[in-house]
Amino acid sequence: MISGKVQGVYYRANACEVAKRLGITGWVRNLPDGRVEVVAEGEEDVLKNFIAWCWEGPPLARVENVEEKWEPYKGEFVTFSIRRD
């Protein structure tokens, strides 16, 4: 969960681009409370690089917090996508 000024600044599109470049699968979506939610699968070191990017975000973002929750790998995703639900 990423909080701060993370909606309306192309956070999801940039996160999707970075995740695909890193070979991460999963999804990203906006939440009604203004946060962005990300579910990502990949190698631990690659995920840590992605999390580091999540703290920065795109140029217009102002990230205040990144809340992590690690779970065992499930292999449930084929690509990385933007969810709009």
Backbone as a chain_set.jsonl record, in Angstrom:
{"seq": "MISGKVQGVYYRANACEVAKRLGITGWVRNLPDGRVEVVAEGEEDVLKNFIAWCWEGPPLARVENVEEKWEPYKGEFVTFSIRRD", "coords": {"N": [[0.848, -1.175, 0.0], [0.656, 2.103, -0.949], [0.981, 5.357, 0.134], [0.207, 8.887, 0.171], [0.71, 11.605, -2.094], [-0.311, 10.071, -4.589], [-2.142, 9.47, -6.49], [-3.448, 10.454, -9.636], [-1.063, 11.222, -10.702], [0.186, 9.633, -12.483], [1.112, 7.333, -11.267], [0.326, 4.585, -11.262], [0.652, 3.83, -13.994], [3.404, 4.25, -14.35], [4.404, 2.506, -12.379], [3.594, 0.078, -13.442], [5.084, 0.007, -15.809], [7.733, -0.037, -14.763], [7.642, -2.418, -13.262], [7.216, -4.326, -15.296], [9.577, -3.997, -16.733], [11.377, -4.953, -14.863], [10.635, -7.571, -14.739], [8.629, -8.421, -13.079], [5.541, -9.783, -11.925], [1.98, -9.229, -11.487], [-0.238, -6.751, -10.135], [-1.542, -3.345, -10.095], [-3.488, -0.833, -8.493], [-5.749, 1.967, -7.962], [-7.07, 3.066, -4.852], [-10.145, 3.869, -3.155], [-9.607, 5.524, -0.954], [-7.47, 7.108, -1.619], [-4.994, 5.937, -1.633], [-2.559, 3.78, -3.288], [-2.641, 0.461, -4.328], [-0.544, -2.339, -4.568], [0.15, -5.522, -5.828], [2.611, -7.823, -6.093], [4.752, -10.206, -7.697], [7.802, -11.998, -7.747], [11.396, -12.455, -7.942], [13.065, -12.142, -4.796], [15.158, -10.177, -4.476], [14.717, -8.585, -6.719], [12.134, -7.712, -6.219], [12.653, -6.128, -3.988], [14.081, -4.064, -5.187], [12.005, -2.993, -6.712], [10.288, -2.138, -4.672], [11.868, -0.139, -3.601], [11.719, 1.652, -5.728], [8.993, 2.207, -5.515], [8.921, 3.832, -3.268], [9.918, 6.158, -4.314], [8.484, 6.712, -6.747], [6.787, 8.23, -9.622], [7.845, 11.427, -11.101], [5.937, 13.491, -10.266], [4.744, 12.473, -8.01], [4.336, 12.279, -4.432], [5.428, 10.422, -2.187], [4.462, 9.17, 0.911], [4.374, 6.914, 2.518], [5.17, 3.433, 2.341], [3.693, 0.483, 2.694], [4.508, -2.755, 3.439], [3.76, -6.203, 2.856], [4.751, -9.357, 3.086], [4.383, -12.46, 1.439], [4.254, -16.043, 0.849], [5.454, -17.188, -2.337], [3.155, -17.558, -4.973], [2.72, -17.788, -7.683], [0.622, -16.822, -9.306], [0.195, -14.941, -11.313], [0.628, -13.816, -14.717], [1.505, -11.627, -16.083], [2.11, -8.082, -15.561], [-0.306, -5.765, -14.55], [-2.645, -2.988, -14.811], [-5.226, -2.54, -12.645], [-8.661, -1.696, -12.652], [-10.734, -1.685, -10.735]], "CA": [[0.0, 0.0, 0.0], [1.453, 3.311, -1.064], [0.171, 6.521, 0.488], [0.759, 10.202, -0.13], [0.128, 12.106, -3.347], [0.031, 8.978, -5.503], [-3.177, 9.34, -7.512], [-3.464, 11.6, -10.528], [0.324, 11.583, -11.029], [0.658, 8.528, -13.33], [1.815, 6.344, -10.442], [0.023, 3.228, -11.731], [1.273, 3.593, -15.306], [4.847, 4.128, -14.147], [4.662, 1.275, -11.63], [3.413, -1.018, -14.392], [6.259, 0.029, -16.693], [8.906, -0.47, -13.988], [7.46, -3.835, -12.933], [7.447, -5.115, -16.514], [11.01, -3.919, -17.038], [12.076, -5.795, -13.887], [10.174, -8.95, -14.848], [7.714, -8.689, -11.973], [4.14, -9.97, -12.301], [1.025, -8.793, -10.483], [-1.117, -5.66, -10.541], [-1.582, -2.098, -9.335], [-4.786, -0.155, -8.618], [-6.084, 3.055, -7.056], [-8.076, 2.779, -3.836], [-11.01, 5.036, -2.909], [-9.071, 6.394, 0.105], [-6.347, 7.89, -2.122], [-3.769, 5.137, -1.706], [-2.375, 2.864, -4.41], [-2.355, -0.899, -3.875], [0.254, -3.134, -5.494], [0.431, -6.924, -5.529], [3.705, -8.137, -7.013], [5.48, -11.461, -7.517], [9.089, -12.062, -8.423], [12.541, -12.772, -7.087], [13.113, -11.24, -3.643], [16.026, -9.02, -4.709], [14.052, -7.743, -7.716], [11.022, -7.064, -5.52], [13.211, -5.071, -3.138], [14.356, -2.939, -6.089], [10.711, -2.413, -7.054], [9.82, -1.43, -3.478], [12.656, 1.093, -3.537], [11.108, 2.561, -6.698], [7.689, 2.614, -4.981], [9.156, 4.944, -2.344], [10.184, 7.349, -5.125], [7.366, 6.94, -7.648], [7.062, 9.127, -10.742], [8.267, 12.768, -10.664], [4.91, 14.31, -9.612], [4.272, 11.812, -6.785], [4.938, 12.592, -3.135], [5.156, 9.215, -1.403], [4.615, 9.337, 2.353], [4.607, 5.622, 3.162], [4.987, 2.191, 1.594], [3.425, -0.587, 3.647], [4.811, -4.048, 2.812], [3.296, -7.451, 3.458], [5.365, -10.442, 2.315], [3.696, -13.745, 1.476], [4.926, -17.049, 0.016], [5.222, -17.106, -3.78], [2.023, -18.376, -5.421], [2.765, -17.947, -9.135], [-0.734, -16.672, -9.831], [0.111, -13.921, -12.349], [1.421, -14.044, -15.922], [2.064, -10.33, -16.459], [1.79, -7.024, -14.602], [-1.363, -4.975, -15.171], [-3.346, -1.963, -14.045], [-6.62, -2.925, -12.382], [-9.558, -0.541, -12.517], [-11.927, -2.113, -10.001]], "C": [[0.893, 1.236, 0.0], [0.548, 4.495, -0.766], [0.95, 7.802, 0.249], [0.035, 10.756, -1.344], [0.526, 11.114, -4.432], [-1.073, 8.693, -6.523], [-3.2, 10.613, -8.339], [-2.081, 12.07, -10.933], [0.992, 10.487, -11.867], [1.449, 7.479, -12.548], [1.583, 4.933, -10.973], [0.718, 2.916, -13.048], [2.779, 3.416, -15.171], [5.208, 2.862, -13.388], [4.567, 0.069, -12.556], [4.62, -1.122, -15.321], [7.503, -0.497, -15.986], [8.813, -1.96, -13.679], [7.738, -4.714, -14.151], [8.919, -5.128, -16.881], [11.823, -4.826, -16.111], [11.679, -7.272, -13.974], [9.272, -9.38, -13.712], [6.31, -8.884, -12.527], [3.25, -9.507, -11.16], [0.144, -7.693, -11.01], [-0.988, -4.462, -9.617], [-2.959, -1.474, -9.536], [-4.897, 0.999, -7.623], [-7.133, 2.56, -6.069], [-8.902, 4.034, -3.577], [-10.453, 6.009, -1.864], [-7.848, 7.192, -0.323], [-5.034, 7.138, -2.186], [-3.723, 4.354, -3.011], [-2.008, 1.512, -3.821], [-1.587, -1.633, -4.966], [0.361, -4.553, -4.957], [1.463, -7.354, -6.561], [4.365, -9.453, -6.653], [6.775, -11.411, -8.317], [10.169, -12.483, -7.457], [12.666, -11.719, -5.986], [13.969, -9.999, -3.898], [15.422, -8.053, -5.717], [12.879, -7.011, -7.073], [11.521, -5.939, -4.611], [13.579, -3.842, -3.972], [13.06, -2.223, -6.461], [10.156, -1.613, -5.873], [10.58, -0.115, -3.319], [12.091, 2.116, -4.526], [9.77, 3.07, -6.165], [7.824, 3.777, -4.003], [9.399, 6.247, -3.099], [8.974, 7.698, -5.983], [7.762, 7.838, -8.805], [7.345, 10.548, -10.233], [7.208, 13.588, -9.908], [4.388, 13.712, -8.307], [5.016, 12.34, -5.558], [4.585, 11.444, -2.203], [5.44, 9.486, 0.069], [4.931, 8.021, 3.047], [4.39, 4.488, 2.169], [4.87, 1.081, 2.628], [3.613, -1.923, 2.93], [4.189, -5.192, 3.599], [3.829, -8.574, 2.574], [4.589, -11.736, 2.52], [4.482, -14.746, 0.631], [4.525, -16.892, -1.457], [4.101, -18.058, -4.186], [2.029, -18.614, -6.923], [1.417, -17.762, -9.806], [-0.872, -15.651, -10.949], [1.031, -14.246, -13.521], [2.139, -12.768, -16.345], [1.771, -9.337, -15.342], [0.783, -6.098, -15.265], [-1.903, -3.911, -14.227], [-4.79, -2.425, -13.891], [-7.44, -1.664, -12.173], [-10.85, -0.946, -11.831], [-11.913, -1.588, -8.592]], "O": [[1.772, 1.385, 0.849], [-0.53, 4.621, -1.348], [2.176, 7.801, 0.14], [-1.121, 10.416, -1.593], [1.545, 11.276, -5.104], [-0.947, 7.773, -7.331], [-3.0, 11.711, -7.819], [-1.924, 13.178, -11.447], [2.219, 10.424, -11.949], [2.337, 6.822, -13.092], [2.533, 4.164, -11.12], [1.311, 1.848, -13.198], [3.364, 2.535, -15.801], [6.202, 2.209, -13.708], [5.373, -0.856, -12.461], [5.114, -2.218, -15.584], [8.243, -1.307, -16.544], [9.798, -2.684, -13.82], [8.421, -5.732, -14.042], [9.45, -6.159, -17.295], [12.833, -5.397, -16.522], [12.315, -8.124, -13.353], [9.163, -10.569, -13.415], [5.927, -8.224, -13.493], [3.691, -9.401, -10.016], [-0.196, -7.681, -12.193], [-0.418, -4.539, -8.528], [-3.535, -1.571, -10.62], [-4.235, 1.01, -6.585], [-7.98, 1.736, -6.411], [-8.41, 5.147, -3.762], [-10.789, 7.193, -1.886], [-7.243, 7.881, 0.498], [-4.058, 7.646, -2.737], [-4.71, 4.274, -3.741], [-1.167, 1.422, -2.926], [-1.937, -1.556, -6.143], [0.631, -4.761, -3.774], [1.22, -7.261, -7.764], [4.525, -9.787, -5.479], [6.829, -10.856, -9.414], [9.9, -12.823, -6.305], [12.403, -10.539, -6.22], [13.554, -8.887, -3.572], [15.589, -6.839, -5.592], [12.652, -5.832, -7.347], [10.862, -4.906, -4.487], [13.409, -2.71, -3.519], [13.019, -0.994, -6.519], [9.612, -0.525, -6.065], [9.998, 0.903, -2.944], [11.992, 3.301, -4.209], [9.445, 4.244, -6.343], [6.931, 4.62, -3.921], [9.115, 7.326, -2.578], [8.492, 8.83, -5.959], [8.936, 8.175, -8.959], [7.109, 10.84, -9.06], [7.564, 14.318, -8.983], [3.662, 14.382, -7.572], [6.161, 12.784, -5.643], [3.568, 11.486, -1.512], [6.514, 9.967, 0.431], [5.659, 7.995, 4.039], [3.544, 4.571, 1.279], [5.823, 0.78, 3.346], [2.95, -2.19, 1.928], [4.103, -5.159, 4.827], [3.396, -8.72, 1.431], [4.19, -12.064, 3.637], [5.287, -14.348, -0.21], [3.397, -16.51, -1.768], [4.095, -19.224, -3.791], [1.398, -19.561, -7.392], [1.099, -18.462, -10.768], [-1.966, -15.502, -11.494], [2.079, -14.868, -13.347], [3.239, -12.816, -16.896], [1.243, -9.713, -14.296], [0.979, -5.683, -16.407], [-1.655, -3.931, -13.021], [-5.486, -2.671, -14.876], [-6.967, -0.689, -11.589], [-11.938, -0.594, -12.288], [-12.841, -1.849, -7.827]]}, "num_chains": 1, "name": "protein.A"}
